[in-house]
């Protein structure tokens, strides 16, 4: 098979870029011809692969972003760049094309889907978020929106996801997606959680072949270690909570973290990720900053007695998976994919949006202690986030889809 993946990023730094890179290498190890198209490399070691191509540039993405904000249409520009991408695809003549995160001002969807439908290419949408089946947004749980199940319109998130300054084009966008998808001969979907699969089955993708395959983590890296990270050594004898996000905001749970620090002052909370000074005034919250070294991250997960993930919505929750792999119990809200990853043997789930209950669950886990949860947490990670197993599931899913196409 000739397999093409298209994603905004490629490399080891962010989760989807890393997934794409590891899948690319796995497909090649299976003897398949594998290619990747991306808008940017996110590390220096991934630049030398002759089968990885850039299809966008900074100026094109900026222009696309401006036009998208003015019109509300995401994925309707970058036509020239997409035509060049399509011409490259025609040369490769792929059997399977896997579409990942593309709502980043880089692709002309109509142009791309015209190629896929006209050439009867097996197409796989990977749902890392909800954009492929909504008219505008990437997430909707926090506002309780169900318009995506019908026709969208009157979008309550126009200025949040894929921001639009003036126009609500969510109804048009959803209808266009429905038309584009209907023309693809063999459309398939991989969801990164059962929750996401269940919601996708209520959407315009309800008649499409859908399977859940969890994201994976490097279990030989993310495992318990007794080596303390340098910045945590001074808190060796403290009860430590860890919280991780690429960038901290209210959706990620900044208010909940602050409330935990106030109500449980004996807890030392280590914060990893860009926080822009949101936690500076709280003495028991320590901002570590961003960390790209996965081995260093494993040390932080391991030194923590509890992992806090008060995010309002997670389609998977990779930091939660990494914490579990290191044997660290997790406290999260009883919503989205968290319900699949956490139970009373691996941490605790609080009533969604109930900050008081979240505090009680933190205290409950603190009282039982890390050792109570560590074995079950690690075992769950080994059973569900094994890279070799999950990448093989990808391969089997794709191979079955290709067989239906006579490849």
Buried (B, 14 or more C-beta within 10 A) or exposed (E): BBBBBBBBBBBBBBBBBBBBBBBBEBBBEEEBBBBBBBBBBBBEEBEEBEEBBBBBEEEBBEEBBEBBBEBBBBBBBBEEBBBBBBEBBEEBEBBBBBBBBBBBBBBBBBBBBBBBBEBEBBBBBBBBBBBBBBBBBBBBBBEEBEBBBEEBBEBBBBEBBBBBEEEBBBBBBBBBBBEBBEEBBBBBBBBBBEBBBEBBBEBBBEEBBBBBBBBBBBBEBBBBBEEBBEBBEEBEEBBBBBBBBEEBBEBBBBEBBBBBBEBBEEBBBBBBBBBEEBBEEBEBBBBBEEBEEBEBBBBBBBBBBBBBBBBBBBBBBBBBBBBBBBBBBBBBBBBBBBBBBBEEEBBBBBBBBEBEBBBBBBBBBBEBEBEEBBEBBBBBBBEBBBBEBBBBBBBEBBBEBBEEEEB
